[in-house]
Amino acid sequence: MSSLYIHIPFCKTRCIYCGFYSTTTDSLQNDYTEALCRELSVRADYLPSKELNTIYLGGGTPSQLSHENLQRLFDHIYNVYNVNFDAEITMECNPDDITPEYAAVIRSLPVNRVSMGAQTFSDERLHFIRRRHNAAEVRRAVQLLRENGIENISIDLMFGFPDETAADWHSDILEAIKLNVEHISAYSLMYEEGTPLYKLLEDGKVKEVDEELSVRMYDDLITTLTDNGYEHYEISNFARPGRYSRHNSAYWQDIPYLGVGAAAHSYDRHSRQWNVSDIRKYISSINKGVVPCESEETDLFTAYNDAITTMLRMMCGINLPEFKKRFGTELYDYLLRNAKNSISAGHLVIENDHLHLTREGIFISNDVMSDLIYI
């Protein structure tokens, strides 16, 4: 089975931390939707199977698309692909976009999972990062989605805001738990070059939290969520039993996926492609029947390194018999040989034919993975 990602770059406003490609040019929405449909047709044979197990509308802000364009897009997907009857179909939404009317729109679509960027329940911090919503709108959005039959909801949280305390962050975790959502993703606030937030850091107007506090916040996240029934199944992701993100898990488990739209990435196990990060160039090129993308081939050693940095993100880790079958004895032996020090230090462990991070290893996962990379 395969996965489909569709990038919807439209945003009403831009958050100061975001490094993803987006645009506030809403007038191109109809033309962009048409281009997406064309690309879906042009690349219909890209994936090894036309049977889709997951579909993910990300952005940007997919909830900025009109009902008509969303329906047009889904109609085309179902015409081109065989969507599995129990496929996970996720749509990212901004909490303030979830009005009673828009919740009904989502109900009318094949969408069965909604992911929302709550980020924090502090209105002050939301204002600082230029989010459009407030904390009350997150709670209201969850309620409206429930009333409209959405039984699988995920929210994103951020920690490590300037001047945020450990108590502030613990309060955010507890507020998220109160919502009783099925899935929670949590990330440290990143200062990506080229963003307004990075400029504030460069100018000395904000200061990053120190590493010791960041580690304490992450440790609190793991403990509090797992104590409240969430399974820590990936470094940054927690879910109720049976509610893992199937789409993102496909990325981490080396399953092919097609990415459609400006700035979207694709992977077919032989190469990676990425579309141009310019909506006007994207539309113009697609209208000429040409997918505006660059690509790179993935040889066995590149694929090995990719597997290390994705599969080890998941708490189940690397299935060793399958790994040996795919990469051969030489790379399998290389993996085990280079894992010895981390195993001795208690950062990696082999259980039930799986190599995975320990709780201690999660905190230094980048260092552990770098020791396993083939150079």
NUKOL-495249 format. One line per 5 residues: their letters; for each residue x, y, z of N, C-alpha, C. Coordinates in steps of 0.2 Angstrom, whole numbers. Layout:
a = X Y Z X Y Z X Y Z; ... $
END
This chain:
mssly = 4 -6 0 0 0 0 4 6 0; 1 12 -2 5 18 -2 1 24 1; 5 29 1 2 35 5 2 41 0; -2 46 1 -3 52 -3 -3 58 2; 2 63 0 2 69 4 1 75 -1 $
ihipf = -4 79 1 -5 85 -3 -4 91 1; 0 96 -2 2 102 1 -3 107 -1; -6 110 4 -10 116 3 -7 122 6; -4 127 2 1 132 5 -3 138 8; -9 138 7 -13 145 9 -13 146 16 $
cktrc = -11 152 18 -12 154 25 -15 161 25; -19 162 30 -22 169 31 -17 174 33; -13 171 38 -7 175 41 -1 170 42; 5 172 43 11 168 44 13 168 51; 14 162 54 17 162 61 24 164 60 $
iycgf = 27 167 66 34 169 65 39 164 66; 37 158 67 42 152 68 42 147 62; 37 148 57 36 143 52 41 144 47; 44 138 45 49 137 39 46 134 34; 40 131 34 36 128 28 34 133 23 $
ysttt = 34 130 17 32 135 11 25 136 12; 23 143 12 16 145 12 15 152 8; 9 153 7 8 160 4 1 162 6; 1 169 6 -6 172 8 -10 174 2; -8 172 -4 -11 174 -10 -17 169 -11 $
dslqn = -23 171 -8 -29 167 -8 -32 167 -15; -31 172 -19 -34 172 -26 -32 166 -30; -27 163 -29 -24 157 -33 -27 151 -31; -32 151 -26 -35 144 -24 -38 140 -29; -42 143 -33 -45 139 -39 -40 136 -44 $
dytea = -36 140 -46 -30 138 -51 -26 133 -47; -24 133 -41 -20 129 -38 -24 122 -37; -30 122 -35 -34 116 -35 -34 112 -41; -35 116 -47 -35 113 -53 -28 110 -55; -22 113 -53 -16 111 -54 -14 104 -50 $
lcrel = -17 104 -44 -16 98 -40 -19 92 -43; -25 93 -46 -29 88 -49 -25 85 -56; -22 90 -59 -18 88 -65 -12 84 -63; -9 86 -58 -3 83 -56 -4 76 -53; -10 75 -50 -12 68 -48 -13 64 -54 $
svrad = -16 66 -59 -17 62 -65 -10 61 -69; -6 66 -69 1 65 -73 5 60 -69; 5 60 -62 9 55 -58 5 49 -56; 0 47 -59 -5 42 -57 -1 35 -56; 5 34 -60 8 28 -60 15 29 -56 $
ylpsk = 16 34 -52 22 35 -48 23 30 -43; 17 29 -39 18 24 -34 18 17 -36; 21 12 -32 20 5 -34 13 2 -34; 9 5 -30 2 3 -30 -3 9 -30; -8 8 -33 -13 14 -33 -18 13 -28 $
elnti = -17 8 -23 -21 8 -17 -18 12 -12; -22 17 -9 -20 21 -4 -22 19 3; -17 19 7 -19 17 14 -20 24 18; -16 29 16 -17 35 20 -17 41 15; -21 46 17 -20 53 13 -20 58 18 $
ylggg = -15 63 17 -14 68 22 -14 75 18; -18 80 20 -18 86 18 -15 91 23; -9 93 21 -5 97 26 -3 104 23; 0 108 26 1 115 24 7 119 27; 6 125 27 0 129 25 -6 128 30 $
tpsql = -12 129 27 -18 129 31 -23 126 26; -24 119 26 -29 116 22 -36 118 23; -37 120 30 -44 123 31 -45 130 28; -41 132 24 -42 139 21 -45 137 14; -45 131 12 -48 129 6 -56 129 6 $
shenl = -59 131 1 -66 131 1 -69 124 1; -76 124 3 -79 117 2 -79 115 -5; -80 119 -10 -80 117 -17 -73 114 -19; -68 118 -17 -61 115 -19 -59 109 -16; -61 108 -10 -60 102 -6 -64 96 -9 $
qrlfd = -70 97 -11 -74 92 -14 -71 90 -21; -69 95 -24 -66 94 -31 -60 90 -30; -56 91 -26 -50 88 -25 -51 80 -23; -55 79 -18 -56 72 -16 -60 68 -21; -64 71 -25 -67 68 -31 -62 65 -35 $
hiynv = -57 70 -37 -52 68 -41 -47 62 -39; -46 63 -32 -42 57 -29 -45 51 -30; -52 51 -28 -55 44 -29 -56 42 -36; -56 46 -41 -56 44 -48 -50 41 -50; -44 44 -47 -37 41 -50 -35 35 -46 $
ynvnf = -36 35 -39 -33 30 -35 -39 26 -32; -36 20 -29 -41 15 -26 -39 17 -18; -44 20 -15 -43 22 -8 -46 17 -4; -42 14 0 -44 8 5 -50 10 9; -54 6 10 -61 7 14 -59 10 21 $
daeit = -54 8 24 -53 10 30 -46 15 31; -45 18 25 -39 23 25 -40 28 30; -34 30 32 -34 36 37 -33 42 32; -38 47 33 -38 53 29 -38 59 34; -32 62 34 -31 67 39 -31 74 35 $
mecnp = -34 79 39 -34 86 36 -31 90 42; -26 94 41 -24 99 45 -29 105 45; -30 108 51 -35 114 52 -32 118 57; -34 125 56 -33 130 61 -39 130 66; -38 130 72 -43 130 77 -49 135 75 $
dditp = -47 141 74 -52 146 72 -55 146 66; -53 141 62 -57 140 55 -63 135 57; -63 131 63 -68 126 64 -74 130 67; -78 133 62 -85 135 64 -90 130 64; -96 131 66 -101 125 65 -102 124 58 $
eyaav = -101 129 53 -102 128 46 -96 124 43; -90 125 45 -84 122 42 -84 115 45; -86 114 51 -86 107 54 -91 103 50; -96 105 48 -101 102 44 -98 100 37; -94 105 34 -90 104 28 -85 98 29 $
irslp = -82 97 34 -77 92 35 -81 85 36; -87 85 39 -91 79 40 -93 77 33; -94 81 28 -97 79 22 -91 76 17; -85 77 19 -79 74 16 -77 68 18; -72 64 15 -70 58 17 -65 58 23 $
vnrvs = -64 64 25 -59 65 31 -62 62 37; -57 58 40 -59 55 47 -54 56 52; -49 61 51 -44 63 56 -43 70 55; -42 74 60 -41 81 60 -35 82 64; -30 86 62 -24 88 66 -24 96 66 $
mgaqt = -24 98 72 -24 105 74 -18 108 77; -15 113 75 -10 116 79 -12 121 85; -13 117 90 -14 121 96 -9 125 99; -3 122 99 4 125 101 5 127 108; 0 131 111 0 132 118 -7 134 120 $
fsder = -8 134 127 -15 137 129 -14 143 133; -8 146 132 -7 153 134 -9 158 129; -13 162 129 -15 167 124 -9 172 123; -6 173 128 0 178 128 5 175 123; 7 168 124 12 165 119 9 164 112 $
lhfir = 3 163 112 0 162 105 0 169 101; -1 175 105 0 181 102 7 182 100; 12 180 104 19 181 102 21 178 96; 18 172 95 20 168 89 16 170 83; 11 174 84 6 177 79 2 171 76 $
rrhna = -1 167 81 -6 162 79 -13 166 79; -17 164 75 -23 167 74 -29 166 79; -28 160 82 -33 158 87 -31 159 94; -35 158 99 -34 159 106 -35 152 109; -34 151 115 -35 145 118 -42 142 119 $
aevrr = -47 147 120 -54 145 120 -56 142 113; -53 144 108 -55 142 101 -53 135 100; -47 133 103 -45 126 103 -50 121 106; -52 123 112 -57 119 115 -64 119 111; -66 124 109 -72 125 105 -72 120 98 $
avqll = -66 121 95 -65 117 89 -65 109 90; -62 107 96 -63 100 97 -70 98 99; -74 102 102 -81 101 103 -85 100 97; -84 105 92 -87 105 86 -86 99 82; -79 97 82 -77 91 78 -81 85 81 $
rengi = -81 84 87 -84 79 90 -91 78 88; -95 84 89 -102 85 87 -103 83 80; -98 83 76 -99 82 69 -96 75 67; -95 71 72 -93 64 71 -85 62 69; -81 67 71 -74 66 70 -71 63 76 $
enisi = -69 57 76 -67 53 82 -60 52 83; -56 55 78 -49 55 79 -46 62 78; -44 65 83 -41 71 83 -34 72 86; -30 75 83 -23 76 85 -22 84 86; -18 85 91 -16 92 92 -8 93 92 $
dlmfg = -6 98 90 2 100 91 3 104 97; 8 103 100 10 107 106 17 109 105; 19 115 107 26 118 107 28 119 114; 35 118 115 38 120 122 44 123 121; 47 127 126 53 130 125 52 137 122 $
fpdet = 46 141 124 46 148 122 50 152 126; 52 158 124 56 162 128 53 164 134; 56 163 140 54 165 146 48 160 149; 47 154 145 42 149 148 46 145 153; 42 144 158 44 140 164 42 133 164 $
aadwh = 45 129 168 43 122 168 36 121 170; 33 125 175 26 125 177 22 127 171; 24 132 167 20 134 162 19 129 157; 24 125 155 23 119 151 19 114 154; 20 112 160 16 107 163 9 109 163 $
sdile = 7 115 163 0 117 163 -3 116 156; 1 117 151 -1 116 144 -2 108 143; 2 104 145 1 97 145 -5 95 148; -7 97 154 -13 96 157 -19 98 153; -19 104 151 -24 107 147 -25 102 140 $
aikln = -20 100 137 -21 95 132 -24 89 134; -22 86 139 -25 80 142 -33 81 143; -35 86 146 -42 88 147 -46 87 141; -43 89 135 -47 89 129 -48 81 127; -45 77 130 -46 69 128 -45 68 121 $
vehis = -40 71 117 -39 70 110 -35 63 110; -36 60 104 -33 54 103 -25 54 102; -23 60 100 -16 60 98 -13 67 99; -7 67 102 -3 73 104 4 73 101; 6 78 97 13 79 95 15 85 98 $
ayslm = 22 84 100 25 90 104 32 91 102; 33 97 100 40 99 98 43 105 101; 49 105 102 53 111 104 52 117 99; 51 123 102 51 129 97 58 129 94; 58 129 87 64 130 83 65 137 80 $
yeegt = 71 139 80 73 145 77 76 144 70; 71 144 65 74 142 58 76 148 55; 82 148 52 85 153 48 80 156 43; 79 162 42 75 165 37 68 167 40; 66 165 46 60 166 49 60 173 53 $
plykl = 54 176 55 55 182 59 57 180 66; 56 174 68 58 172 75 65 172 75; 68 169 70 76 169 70 79 176 70; 75 181 67 78 188 66 78 191 73; 72 189 77 72 191 84 77 189 88 $
ledgk = 79 182 87 85 179 91 91 183 89; 92 184 82 98 187 80 99 194 83; 94 198 84 94 204 86 94 205 94; 94 199 97 94 199 104 88 201 108; 82 201 104 76 202 107 72 197 111 $
vkevd = 75 190 109 72 185 113 78 180 114; 77 176 119 82 171 121 80 164 121; 83 159 118 81 152 119 82 150 126; 77 145 127 78 142 134 84 138 134; 87 137 140 93 133 141 92 126 140 $
eelsv = 97 122 138 96 115 136 94 111 142; 96 112 148 94 109 154 86 109 155; 83 115 154 76 116 155 72 113 150; 75 113 144 72 110 138 71 102 139; 77 99 142 77 92 143 71 91 149 $
rmydd = 71 95 154 66 94 159 59 94 157; 58 99 152 51 99 149 49 93 145; 54 91 141 53 85 137 52 79 142; 56 78 147 55 73 152 48 73 155; 46 79 157 39 80 160 34 78 155 $
littl = 35 79 148 30 78 143 29 70 143; 35 66 143 34 59 142 31 56 148; 33 58 154 30 56 160 23 57 161; 21 63 160 14 65 161 9 62 156; 11 62 150 7 59 145 6 51 146 $
tdngy = 12 48 147 11 41 148 7 39 154; 8 43 159 4 42 165 -3 43 164; -5 46 159 -12 47 158 -15 43 152; -11 38 150 -14 33 145 -12 34 138; -7 39 137 -5 39 130 2 35 129 $
ehyei = 2 32 123 8 28 122 13 32 118; 19 32 120 25 36 117 28 32 112; 25 33 105 27 28 100 32 31 95; 33 37 96 38 40 92 41 46 96; 47 48 94 51 53 98 46 59 100 $
snfar = 43 62 95 39 68 97 31 66 97; 29 60 97 22 58 96 19 54 101; 13 55 103 10 51 108 3 50 106; 0 44 108 -7 42 105 -10 37 110; -17 38 110 -21 33 113 -19 26 110 $
pgrys = -20 20 113 -19 14 110 -23 13 103; -20 11 98 -23 10 92 -24 17 88; -21 22 90 -22 29 87 -16 32 84; -11 28 83 -5 31 80 -6 34 73; -2 39 72 -3 42 65 -1 37 60 $
rhnsa = -5 34 56 -3 29 51 1 32 45; -1 39 44 2 42 38 10 43 40; 11 47 46 17 48 48 21 42 49; 18 37 52 22 30 53 24 27 46; 21 29 41 23 26 34 30 30 32 $
ywqdi = 30 36 34 37 40 33 42 36 36; 41 35 43 46 32 47 48 25 46; 43 21 42 44 14 41 45 13 33; 48 18 30 50 17 23 45 15 18; 39 17 19 33 15 14 33 21 9 $
pylgv = 33 19 2 33 24 -3 27 29 -2; 28 35 -4 23 40 -4 24 45 -10; 18 48 -12 18 53 -17 16 60 -14; 20 65 -15 18 72 -13 16 76 -18; 11 79 -18 8 83 -23 7 90 -21 $
gaaah = 9 95 -25 8 102 -24 15 105 -23; 15 112 -23 21 116 -22 25 114 -16; 31 113 -16 36 111 -11 35 104 -8; 30 100 -11 29 93 -9 35 88 -11; 36 84 -6 41 79 -7 38 72 -9 $
sydrh = 42 68 -13 39 61 -14 45 56 -14; 43 50 -13 48 45 -12 46 38 -14; 49 34 -18 47 28 -21 52 22 -20; 56 23 -15 62 19 -13 68 19 -17; 67 22 -23 73 22 -28 75 29 -28 $
srqwn = 71 34 -27 73 41 -27 69 45 -23; 71 51 -22 67 56 -19 66 62 -24; 60 65 -24 58 71 -28 55 76 -23; 56 83 -25 53 88 -22 51 94 -27; 45 96 -26 42 101 -31 45 108 -29 $
vsdir = 45 112 -34 47 119 -34 43 122 -28; 46 126 -24 43 130 -18 41 137 -21; 36 137 -26 34 143 -29 27 142 -32; 22 144 -29 15 142 -31 14 144 -39; 16 150 -41 15 152 -48 19 148 -53 $
kyiss = 25 147 -51 29 142 -55 26 135 -56; 24 133 -50 21 126 -50 15 126 -54; 10 131 -53 4 131 -58 6 131 -65; 10 136 -67 12 137 -74 15 130 -77; 19 127 -73 22 121 -76 18 115 -76 $
inkgv = 13 114 -71 8 109 -72 4 110 -77; 2 116 -79 -3 117 -84 0 116 -91; 7 115 -91 10 113 -97 12 106 -97; 9 102 -92 10 95 -92 17 93 -89; 20 97 -86 27 96 -83 27 97 -76 $
vpces = 29 92 -72 30 92 -65 36 96 -63; 36 102 -60 42 105 -59 46 103 -52; 50 98 -53 53 95 -47 60 93 -49; 64 93 -43 71 90 -44 71 83 -40; 76 79 -42 76 73 -39 83 70 -37 $
eetdl = 84 65 -33 90 62 -32 89 55 -31; 94 51 -34 93 44 -33 96 42 -26; 93 36 -23 95 34 -17 98 27 -18; 104 27 -17 108 20 -17 107 16 -10; 110 11 -10 109 6 -4 111 10 2 $
ftayn = 117 13 2 120 16 8 116 22 10; 113 26 5 109 32 7 102 29 10; 100 24 7 94 21 10 95 18 17; 101 15 18 103 13 25 103 19 30; 106 24 28 106 30 33 99 33 34 $
daitt = 95 33 29 88 36 30 84 31 34; 86 25 34 82 20 38 84 21 46; 91 22 47 93 23 54 89 29 57; 89 35 53 86 41 56 79 42 56; 76 37 53 68 37 53 66 31 57 $
mlrmm = 68 25 56 65 19 60 67 20 67; 73 23 69 74 23 76 71 29 79; 67 33 76 63 38 79 57 35 82; 55 29 80 49 25 83 52 21 89; 47 20 94 49 17 100 50 9 98 $
cginl = 47 7 93 47 0 91 54 -2 88; 57 4 85 64 3 82 64 0 76; 70 -4 75 72 -7 68 70 -15 69; 66 -17 65 65 -24 64 72 -28 61; 76 -31 65 82 -33 63 82 -38 57 $
pefkk = 78 -44 58 77 -48 52 75 -45 46; 70 -40 46 69 -37 40 74 -32 37; 78 -29 42 83 -25 40 89 -29 37; 90 -35 39 96 -39 36 93 -41 29; 87 -43 28 85 -45 22 85 -40 17 $
rfgte = 84 -33 19 84 -28 14 91 -25 13; 95 -25 18 101 -21 17 107 -26 16; 106 -32 18 112 -37 17 116 -38 23; 120 -43 23 124 -45 29 129 -40 31; 132 -37 26 137 -32 27 135 -26 31 $
lydyl = 129 -23 29 127 -17 32 123 -19 39; 121 -25 39 118 -27 45 123 -28 51; 129 -31 49 134 -32 53 137 -25 55; 137 -20 51 140 -14 52 135 -10 57; 129 -11 57 124 -8 61 125 -11 68 $
lrnak = 125 -18 69 126 -21 76 133 -19 79; 138 -19 74 145 -17 77 145 -10 80; 142 -5 76 142 2 79 137 3 84; 132 -2 85 127 -1 90 130 -3 97; 136 -7 97 138 -10 104 139 -5 109 $
nsisa = 142 1 108 144 6 113 137 9 116; 132 10 111 126 13 114 122 8 118; 123 1 116 119 -4 120 123 -5 127; 129 -4 127 133 -5 133 131 1 138; 130 7 135 129 13 139 122 13 141 $
ghlvi = 117 9 138 110 9 140 106 13 136; 109 15 130 105 20 126 101 16 120; 103 10 119 100 6 114 99 -1 117; 94 -5 115 93 -11 117 90 -15 112; 91 -22 112 88 -27 107 83 -31 111 $
endhl = 77 -30 109 72 -34 112 67 -37 106; 66 -43 107 61 -47 102 63 -45 95; 70 -46 93 72 -45 86 72 -37 84; 71 -33 89 70 -26 87 76 -22 91; 79 -17 87 84 -13 90 81 -6 91 $
hltre = 80 -4 97 77 3 98 80 7 104; 78 13 104 81 17 109 78 16 116; 82 17 121 79 16 128 77 23 130; 73 24 136 71 31 138 77 35 138; 83 33 141 89 37 142 91 39 135 $
gifis = 91 34 130 93 35 123 89 41 119; 83 41 121 79 46 117 82 53 118; 84 55 124 87 62 125 93 63 121; 97 58 119 103 59 115 102 56 108; 96 55 106 95 51 100 99 53 94 $
ndvms = 100 60 93 104 62 87 111 59 88; 114 59 94 121 56 95 121 49 93; 116 45 96 115 38 95 115 36 88; 111 40 84 110 39 77 116 40 73; 120 46 75 126 47 71 131 42 71 $
dliyi = 131 38 77 136 33 78 134 27 73; 128 27 71 126 21 67 126 23 59; 127 29 58 127 31 51 133 28 47; 132 26 41 137 24 36 141 29 33; 147 30 34 151 36 32 156 33 26 $
END
